[in-house]
Amino acid sequence: MKKMTPLKNDLLLRAARGLKTERTPVWLMRQAGRILPEYRAIRNSLSGFKELVETPQLAAEVTIQPVDILDVDAAIIFSDILVIPDAMGLPYEMVEKVGPYFPQTIKAESDLKKLRIADPGDLSYVYEAIAITLRELDGRVPLIGFAGAPFTLFCYMVEGGGSKTFSKARKMIAQNPDLAHRILDMVTVSTIAYLHGQVDAGVHLVQVFDSWAAVLHRSDYAEFSLPYTRRIAEAIHPRVPVTLFAKGANFSIGDLATLPCDTIGLDWTVPVEFARSQAMNKTLQGNLDPTALYAPGKEIVKKTREMLQAFGGHKHIANLGHGVYPDTDPEAVKIFVNTVKEFEYEHA
């Protein structure tokens, strides 16, 4: 791991480790993206999303934009979870207004010949973007690295794109579980090496996104998701704090709390008291409904304060319960961020 520039603002890291902080730190998932005109100006000058992801100088620039414009307490490297399947030999395209598309998918045992364990060198553009970002940030705030959880990546690799049900991926689990496990193992090994590379490049914390865990029954989750997430957490946690986020899979909170992680991300459907009961020793991250930012300013302030009071000011990182929606007004995001920063807790 490279030598770190001392952080001027380490609220996120202290909160993740469960230490006392002067106030609750705040950042947003997908903060580096479509809500900012400055991002759109860069994105529109390029051939597409992938060019931005794979151009380190520009990826660093859009990573830093939310720190400059929204005054958040952390940056998250601008990239995509699908760089891992891409590096494994399964390229994807990002189709405007549609989302990711895989021209080739894994359907049968014979398709495994398309796959390889990702070579970290194939992802050097991410590590270079991290190095540039850290140099430009100069210790202002921590930098978050991330990856997709193996099950979520498996879903895309089998399905070929987004889906409401991911029935093809679940069909493979039902009909050919051995093949599913072989794919998941390859993705896990690739992801561990990738995250080690991010830590070597200097990220301060990593988050693992299991975006589609909720499509699984709990018994299937216990077999096809949790063990692979565990392997990643066990490999990375000794080096930097780890946040795990399984969107929609509220049943998983207690299971994730048994893993070597520091923080568990919550979507907006999770009652705070339930999450606390399931993960008493963990920091919790979230979980304002992203649509709350469509409301008038006074209502954003009210809802943000209610969320903060529910978490009680300890072991909490303020965030939305999902990525900020692309048609959100940046001024609404600023209201959210400023409300968090100015909030004073009412203690009984």
N, C-alpha and C positions, 0 to 999 in steps of 0.2 A: 504494500500500500504506500502511495506516495506521501511525502511529508506534507502535512496539512498547514495551510495558513490559519492562524488563530481566528476563531469566529467572534465577530462583534455581537452577533445575536444567536445564542445557542438555545433559545426557548424550546424549540421543537425537540431537540435531542434530550434536554432535561425532562421535558414532559413525557417523552417516549419511555424514558427510564424510570418514570414514576417519581421523579424528584420535584420538590416544590418550585414553583415558578411565580414571578411577580404578577403575571397575567396569563391567560390562556393563549397559546400560539394558534395561528390561523393560516391556512392555505387552502387551495381548491384543486380538486381533481379536474384535469383538462383546463387548467388556468392558462397554460401556454397554447393558445389556439384561437378558434374562430370568433370568439367574442370581441377580440381586439382588432380595430382597424389597422393597427400597425402590423399585426400578423398577416392579415388578409393582403396587405400591400406586397409583402414579401412572397406569400404563397401564390398570388396571381401573376407574379413575374416569372414563375417557373413552369416546367412541364407538368408537374403534378406533385401530389403529397409525398411520394417516395423520394423524389429528388430533394425535397426539403429535409426529410429524415436522413438522407445519405450525404448531405453536404454539411460537414461539421461546423463551419463558420456560421452558416445560416441557422442551423439547429441550435447552436449556442445563443445566437441573437434572440430567437423567439423564446428560448428558455428563460432568458433574463428579463424580457419585456414585462411580465407580470410583477416582478420585483420592483421595477422602476415605476410602473403605471398604477398597480393596485396596492403596492406596499405590503405584500404578503410576507410571512415569516419564513418561507422556504421556497426554493426553486425546485422544479422536477424536470429532469432532462427531457427534452423534446425527442421522442422516438415513438415506436409502436411495438405492441406485444408480438406482432407477427414477423418481426425480424428473425426470430428463432426458426420457425418453419422455413422461412426463406433461406437461411443459412444451412438448413438441413437438406436442401435440395428440392424444396417444394415452394416455388416462387408464387407470390401473390400480386394482385393488382388492386389499387384503390380506385373504385369506380365512383365518380362524382354523383352525389345524391343517392347512391346505392349502398356503398360500403365495400368491404374487402371481398375479393373474388379470387379463387384458386382455380386456374385452368386445369390443373391435375389434382386429383385427390387420392387418398388411400382407401381402396375398396376391398382388397384381398391380400393374402399373404405375398403374392407375386409383386405387389406394388411396393413392398418394403425395399426392393432394390433401388427405388427412387431416393431413399432416405439414407443419410449418413449422420453421424454425430457431428454437430456443428463445430467447426474449427473457430476458436475465438478470434483468429486473425481475420476471418470473414466479417467480423463485426467491429473491425478497428475504427470505422467511421463513428461509432457510438463512443468509443473510448476517447477518440480525438475531440469529439464535441464536449465530452465531460471535462477534458483538460482545458479547453478554451474557455468554457463556462466558468470553471473555478478561477482561472486567471483573471477573467473580467469581473467576477463577483468580488474577488479580493477579500473574502471572509465576511461579506455583509450578512449573508444568511446561509444555512446549510443547503446542500444539494442532495436531492432525493433521486436514487436510481430505482429502476423497476423492471419487472418481467411479468409475463402472463403465467398463471398456474398451469401445470401440465394438462389438466383436464380441459380447461378452456381452449388451449392450443390444439389439443386432440380434436375438439369439436369442430374447429375450423378446417383442420386437415382432412377430416373425413366428410364433413358436410359440404365444404367448398365455398362457404360464405356464411353470412348471418342467417338466423332462423329463429322462429318463435319456439320451436319444439326440439330442434336438433335430433330429429327422429333417426336420421341415418347413423349418427354417432351412437345413439342409444341402442339402435338395432345391432350394431357391431358388438356392443357390450353384452347384449342378450344372446347373440348367436355365435360370436367368436371372441370370448373374453381373453383367450390367450394372445390373440393378435392385438387386442386393445392394450393389454399390459405391455407387450413388446414396444408398441408405439410410445406409450406413456413413459416407459423406462428410458427410451432414447431421448425423448423430449426433456426428461428430468436431468439426465446427465449433461445434455447441452445447456440447459438453463443454469445449472449450478456453475459450470465453467464460465458462462456469460456473466453471471452476477459476481463471481470472483473477479472477473475482468473489470467490472464497473467499480468494485471496491478498490482494486489495485489502482484504477485511474483516479480515485479520490472521493467517490460519493460518501456521504455521511450516514445514510440510512437507505434501506431498500424496502420497497413495497411489492408484494406479490398479489396480482389481481386474478381472482377466480370469478370471472364475470358471468359464467354460465353454470356455476355449481347448483343453482336452484332448479335446474331441469332434472336433477337426480333425486330418486328416492333416497332416504337416509342410509339404507343398507348399501345401495350402490355407491353413494358418496363415501361411505366408510371403506369401500374396496378400491374405487377407481379415482378418487381425488385425494382424500386425506393422507394416505401413506406417501404419496409423491410430494405433497406440500410439506409433509414432515421432513422428508429427506432434504429438501431445499433449506428449510429453516435450520435444521441441524448443521448443515454445511456452512451457512452464512452467518448465523446469529453470533457465533463467537467473535466475529470480526466487527460487525456494525449492528445497530438496532434493526429489527425486522418488523414490518407491519404486514398483517395478513388481512385480506378483504375478500369475502365470499358474498358477492352481491345477491340479495334475495334469499340466501340459504340461512335463514335465521336459526334453523335447527343446528347449524354447525358451530355456533358461537362457543358452546361448552367444549366441543371437540377441539376447536382451534386453541382454546385456552390451555389445553394440555401440551401444546407444542412449545418449543423454545423460541418464542417471539416476545416482543415487548408491547406491541399495540395491535388491537383488533379494530378494523374498520367496520362501521355500521351503516347500512342504508337507512333511508328515512322511514321505513316501515317498522323499525325495531324500537319498542319502548325502552327507554334508558334503564328503568328499574329491572327489566328482564335481562338486559345485557349485563348489568352489574352483577346480578345474581349468578349468571353463567360464567363470568370472567372477572371475579373479584380482584385478582392480583395483576390484572393487565390494565394498561392505559387504553382508553377507548377513543376512537376518532370518528367524527361526524357531527351530526347526521341530519342537518336541515334539508327539508324537501327542496330540490332545485327549483321547483315551480314557485316557491315562496319569493324568489327574486323577481318574479313578474309583478308582484304586488306593489302598491304605492309605498314610497319611502318609509312612512310612519309604520306601516304594517310589517315591512322587512325588519325594522328595528324591534318591534314588538315580538315577532316570531323568533328572532335571533336571541333576544334576551330570555325568552321562555326556554329555548333550547339550552342556553348556557346555565341557567338556574337549575335545570333538571340534572345536569352533569355535576353541579356542585363545586366546580373550580379546582378539582383535583384529578390527576391522571386523565386529562382530557386534552385532545387536540381538536380545535374547531375546524369543521369542514362541511361540505354538503354531503348528502347521503348517496350521491352519484356525481359523475362529471357535470360541470356547469353546462347548461344547454346552449347551443350555438347562437340562438336568437336572444340571449340575455343581454340586457343593457349593461355595459361596463360600469355605469354610474351606480346601478343597483348592487353590483359586486363590491364597489367601494363602500357603500353604505353598510353592507354585511361585514366587511373587514374592519371598518372603523368602529362599528358597534361592538364587535368582539374586543377590540383593543381598549375601548373606553369603559367596558362593563365592570361594575363592582358587585360582588355577590352579596346576597342577603343571607346572613347566617342566623339560624334560630338561636 
